[in-house]
Structure formats: structure tokens, C-alpha cells
Amino acid sequence: MSERRATIVTVAEAAGVAPSTISRALKGDKRISPETRARIARVASELGYTPYASARALASGQSGLIGVVVGPITNPFYTQLLYEAVRQIGERGMRLLVIHAGPGPLENSMADALLQYQVDGCLISSVDLPSHVGAVCAANAVPVVMVNRVAQADTCAVVCDNEFGSVQLGELLLRRGRRRTALVRTSTPSSTARERDAGFTSFMQAAGHPPVLRLDGQSCYEGGFAAGQQIAALTTAERPDSVYAVSDIMAYGVLDALRLAGIAVGRDIAVVGFDGLPQSARPIYNLTTVEQPIGPMISRALDLLQARMRDRTLPDETISLRGRLIERGSSRSIP
């Protein structure tokens, strides 16, 4: 075997045909005889030749790449979402290109990357889509689907029903005899957090038990831990009897802070979260939560994306899926 990297030219030389014949044969062109196609395929295999994806993109007008934007991977939710996206995109014969992973808005350079790499479409989670990025994608016929975020102009969206899930958690706390609730929310511009905050607050107010304390957990473990410390520092009379953290990662911080302060979680204070991360089932947390249907959310998002890759004239859609309430030991009834 040659030490050179195999190219269409080296395959053509080895097979004794023109490079254009190699290209047509590997595409299954019927104008090339079955015997010649088989011989060329055998030579290409022996030389380890695979057509470059970029070359296929030039020929077909599609790169087979789906751009993905996720939040900070320090939050296990985004790690889980990214894993599911890789798996499902691969099953559909495409490949994933991570455009952005981390906090903060999409910058102009990331919008440029969507075009430079000729992605066929883009899934965006964790951040709101700046208007200029949306305009660039729309102008270049790159469909965008928001996942776990509300739809914006020229985009579709697949979301979990955050308000319904938050109401479920409120109902659960009231059934457990919990009436003095603290809400660990976030000041970050997250549509998901806003919906969870609004759904829970509206329900508890209507029930006559509005949250007695609202703290900013900053959408991270450290923020949840700081909120838990503030709660633990209150006197027993001032302390809430339950805490709703609008994400599991913040709830973990709250739980750890309360336990370090000697407070019995599940008895003295109930704690509930939202996302349904696998870590929530660990005995150290045993967290009551609403599990987001990440698999179905990614599947529906890819359905929307591929439909618009085929037909750019389809109207925008928003799909809302309900999560699953999982009751665990962190939300027991008041003794």
C-alpha cells in the first residue's frame, strides 16, 4: 500500500481510469458497469480511500453537519443533552459540530462558524438567540430549532412544559404539609427559569401560600450552595419548611449546604428540583424532581430541523412536552 494519503487521483491511477469515473462509480452511477464499479470499490478499499465530507458537500449542497450550541458542561444537564444529541444525530446519518459550549450569549464569531462550516441546521440550547444571529441563519437558509428554550423569530422550539412541572411540585409540597416555601431562582436571562419561577409562584399565590423567600442561585451549584447557606443561617422561626430550586444543579448546592449546617433534609426542610438528572437518584441527594424528556425532545427537534432542511417554506412550530414527576426522600411530609 502507498504511504501517501489516498486521494481520488491515486485511486484513479491504481484502477487505470479517470478521476471522474472514480467519482461516478463510488456514487453508484449506473452508467458505470457493475464490474467496473466493483473493481473501483475494491481498489478504493485497499488504498483506504474515503471521499472527503467537504467534497460531498460541494456535490450535494449538504454537509451532513448539524451545529449544536449548549450551556456550560459543568451542569450535567447539558452533558446529558449533548450525549443524546450526538447519539441521535449519528443514528440519522449526520454528524454534530459543537459551535458553542458555555455560559453567555452567542457572539458574531459563532454565527460566522455556522456559515463557514456549512452546517445544514442548528440546535440551540442554553442561550437566547440574538436577533442578528437569527437573521444571519435565516438569510442563509440555515434552519434553527431551540431546545429547552422558547422560540424566537425564524426558529422552531421544543420545550418541556416548565409551568406544568412547577405546579406539580407545588402541589406535592402542599400535600406534604409544606406552607413556607423558598424559591431558588436565577437572574440569568433564561426562558426556562422564568417559566418555572412564574408557574410555581402563580400556583402558590393562588393557593394562599406565596414563597416567603426568593434567592438567586445563579444557575449553578455554587449559587445553590450560597442560597442554602443563607437559608441555614436563618433562625428556626424564620426558616422556610421547603425549597424549590428551579434546576437540579442548584438543588444539589442547597442540599449540601443544609446538610453541612446540620439540617435534616426531607424532615426539617423539604427540597425539590427540576430536570431529572441521573445524579438526583444518588442516595446522597435522593432528590424529588421533574424529569425532562430529553430523548423525545431531541428526537422532535431533529424532526423539525430535517423537515425544514428539505423545505425552507415550512412555518415555525413550538412543541411542548410534559416531564415526569419523580418523588424521592428529599420531600417527605412534615413530622
TAVEN-V873112 format. One line per field, one symbol per residue. ss: DSSP state (h for helix, s for strand, l for the rest). A space follows every 50 residues. Layout:
ss->???
This chain:
ss->lllllllhhhhhhhhlllhhhhhhhhlllllllhhhhhhhhhhhhhhlll llhhhhhhhhllllsssssslllllhhhhhhhhhhhhhhhhlllssssss sllllllhhhhhhhhhllllssssllllllhhhhhhhhhlllssssslll lllllssssslhhhhhhhhhhhhhhlllllssssslllllhhhhhhhhhh hhhhhhllllllssssllllhhhhhhhhhhhhlllllllllssssllhhh hhhhhhhhhhllllslllsssssssllhhhhllllllssssllhhhhhhh hhhhhhhhhhlllllllssssllsssllhhhllll
